[in-house]
């Protein structure tokens, strides 16, 4: 992260300097998303990319030649300006989405339910799972717990159709487990549970183990290329 001072002339003739952040790679290349099109465009960029399919298909990502950059040592062509175009593209998984899932997400019902559930079962769970590892390995969101959640959602006027549950149940159960784990133990445990189903994270582990980056000559001897 670098710092840039931008001068602004005030109505009384004095000058104000604001310090803003810029993001740089280790080689010194700025990859900051541009501000030139205004604040609204800056903050809508992510949703616009999703709308255009850039999170689902690498072919949907159109990059102008002006964003091309050659790495300093291996002269690989990379792209920047609003982040870095990844060498390995992992599409966002939307297969679990449903109308029911969208509604409970918008209201944060998973978090609310977990707090209510732990009011009744915290001590019981602490006796069953004495550390984070035992919870991660052994705790399961049972049919009984999931039915409690559905009842909780119905009290908020959100009812799940069978088709919704076929698509979304697995990810909802994972979220409930992660949130219970976070409340019983720590944030690290919830991240571990989420990452067990995080395709980008699992792909990263795979390519680190099969030495993909070494074959691509992206990094060696701890030095960025």
C-alpha positions in Angstrom: 0.0 0.0 0.0 1.4 3.4 -0.9 0.4 6.9 0.1 -0.3 9.7 -2.3 -1.0 13.3 -1.4 -3.6 15.1 -3.5 -3.9 19.0 -3.2 -7.3 20.7 -3.1 -7.8 24.5 -3.3 -10.3 25.7 -0.7 -12.7 28.7 -1.3 -10.6 31.0 0.9 -7.6 30.4 -1.3 -5.8 28.1 1.1 -4.8 24.6 0.1 -5.7 21.3 1.7 -3.6 18.1 1.1 -5.4 14.8 1.5 -3.5 11.6 1.8 -5.1 8.6 0.0 -4.1 5.0 -0.3 -2.8 3.3 -3.4 -2.2 -0.4 -3.8 1.1 -1.6 -5.2 2.6 -5.0 -6.0 6.0 -5.9 -4.5 7.7 -4.7 -7.7 6.2 -1.2 -7.3 3.4 -1.4 -9.9 0.2 0.4 -8.9 -2.9 -1.7 -9.3 -5.4 0.7 -7.7 -8.9 0.7 -9.2 -9.2 4.1 -11.0 -11.3 6.9 -9.4 -11.6 9.0 -12.7 -15.2 8.0 -13.4 -16.4 9.2 -10.1 -17.4 7.8 -6.7 -20.6 6.0 -7.8 -18.9 4.1 -10.6 -16.0 3.2 -8.3 -18.3 1.5 -5.8 -20.6 -0.1 -8.4 -17.7 -1.7 -10.2 -18.0 -5.1 -8.4 -21.7 -5.5 -9.1 -21.2 -4.4 -12.7 -18.5 -7.1 -13.1 -20.9 -9.7 -11.7 -23.7 -8.6 -14.0 -21.4 -9.0 -17.1 -20.5 -12.5 -16.0 -16.9 -11.8 -15.1 -17.1 -13.8 -11.9 -18.5 -16.8 -13.8 -16.4 -17.1 -16.9 -12.9 -15.9 -17.7 -13.8 -15.2 -21.3 -16.3 -12.5 -20.1 -13.4 -10.4 -18.8 -12.3 -7.9 -21.4 -9.0 -6.1 -20.6 -7.7 -3.2 -22.6 -4.1 -3.2 -23.8 -3.5 -0.2 -21.6 -3.6 -2.5 -18.6 -0.9 -4.8 -19.9 2.3 -5.0 -17.9 5.4 -7.2 -18.3 6.9 -8.6 -15.2 10.4 -7.4 -14.4 12.3 -10.7 -14.7 10.4 -13.3 -16.7 8.6 -10.7 -18.9 5.2 -12.4 -18.4 2.2 -10.4 -19.6 -0.1 -9.6 -16.7 -3.0 -7.2 -16.2 -3.9 -4.7 -13.4 -5.9 -1.6 -12.6 -8.7 -2.6 -10.2 -6.8 -5.6 -8.8 -4.8 -8.2 -10.7 -6.2 -10.6 -13.2 -5.5 -14.0 -11.8 -3.3 -16.6 -13.6 -5.8 -19.3 -12.5 -9.5 -18.4 -12.8 -11.9 -20.0 -10.3 -15.6 -19.2 -11.2 -18.0 -18.1 -8.4 -20.3 -21.0 -7.4 -23.9 -19.8 -7.7 -25.5 -23.3 -7.8 -26.7 -23.0 -4.2 -28.6 -19.8 -4.6 -32.4 -19.8 -4.3 -35.2 -17.3 -3.4 -35.2 -18.7 0.2 -31.4 -18.3 0.5 -31.5 -14.7 -0.8 -34.2 -13.8 1.8 -32.5 -15.3 4.8 -29.2 -13.7 3.8 -30.7 -10.3 3.4 -32.0 -10.5 7.0 -29.0 -12.2 8.5 -31.2 -14.9 9.9 -28.3 -17.5 10.2 -26.5 -15.2 12.7 -29.7 -14.4 14.6 -30.7 -18.0 14.8 -27.3 -19.1 16.1 -27.4 -16.6 18.9 -30.8 -17.8 19.9 -29.7 -21.5 19.6 -26.6 -20.9 21.8 -28.7 -19.3 24.5 -30.2 -22.7 25.1 -27.3 -25.0 24.2 -24.0 -23.2 24.8 -23.0 -25.1 28.0 -24.1 -28.4 26.5 -21.9 -27.9 23.4 -18.9 -26.8 25.4 -19.0 -30.1 27.3 -19.3 -32.1 24.1 -16.6 -30.2 22.2 -13.7 -29.2 24.4 -11.6 -27.6 21.6 -12.0 -26.1 18.1 -10.6 -29.2 16.4 -13.1 -31.6 18.0 -15.9 -29.2 17.0 -14.7 -28.9 13.4 -14.3 -32.7 13.0 -17.4 -33.9 14.8 -20.2 -31.3 15.0 -23.0 -31.8 12.5 -26.0 -29.6 11.9 -28.6 -32.3 12.5 -32.1 -32.5 11.0 -33.4 -31.3 14.3 -31.2 -28.2 14.3 -32.0 -27.5 10.7 -35.8 -27.9 11.3 -35.4 -25.4 14.2 -33.8 -22.9 11.8 -36.7 -23.4 9.3 -39.2 -22.7 12.1 -37.2 -19.6 13.0 -37.3 -18.4 9.4 -41.1 -19.0 9.2 -41.6 -16.8 12.2 -39.9 -14.1 10.0 -42.4 -14.9 7.2 -39.8 -16.7 5.1 -40.9 -20.2 4.1 -38.7 -22.6 2.2 -40.0 -24.6 -0.7 -38.6 -28.1 -1.3 -36.8 -27.0 -4.4 -35.1 -24.2 -2.5 -33.8 -26.6 0.1 -32.4 -28.9 -2.5 -30.2 -26.1 -3.8 -29.4 -24.2 -0.6 -29.5 -26.6 2.4 -25.8 -27.7 2.3 -24.4 -24.1 2.3 -26.9 -23.0 5.0 -25.8 -25.9 7.2 -22.2 -25.0 6.7 -22.9 -21.3 7.6 -24.7 -22.4 10.8 -21.9 -24.6 11.8 -19.3 -21.9 11.1 -21.2 -19.3 13.1 -21.7 -21.6 16.1 -18.0 -22.5 16.0 -17.1 -18.8 15.9 -19.2 -18.0 18.9 -18.0 -21.0 20.9 -14.3 -20.7 20.0 -12.9 -18.1 17.6 -13.0 -16.5 14.2 -10.3 -18.7 12.9 -12.5 -21.8 13.3 -15.3 -20.3 11.3 -12.8 -19.5 8.5 -11.6 -23.0 8.5 -15.1 -24.4 8.2 -16.0 -21.9 5.4 -12.7 -22.8 3.6 -13.6 -26.5 3.6 -16.1 -25.6 1.0 -14.3 -22.6 -0.6 -13.4 -23.6 -4.2 -10.9 -20.8 -4.6 -9.1 -21.8 -1.4 -9.1 -25.5 -2.3 -7.8 -24.7 -5.8 -5.0 -22.6 -4.2 -4.0 -25.5 -2.0 -4.0 -27.8 -5.0 -1.7 -25.6 -7.1 0.7 -25.0 -4.2 1.1 -28.7 -3.8 1.5 -29.6 -7.5 4.0 -26.7 -8.0 1.9 -25.0 -10.6 3.4 -21.6 -9.8 6.9 -22.9 -10.0 6.2 -24.3 -13.4 4.8 -20.9 -14.5 7.9 -19.3 -13.1 5.8 -16.8 -11.1 7.9 -17.1 -7.9 11.2 -18.8 -6.9 13.6 -18.3 -4.0 11.0 -16.1 -2.3 11.4 -13.4 -5.0 8.4 -12.1 -7.0 8.9 -12.2 -10.7 
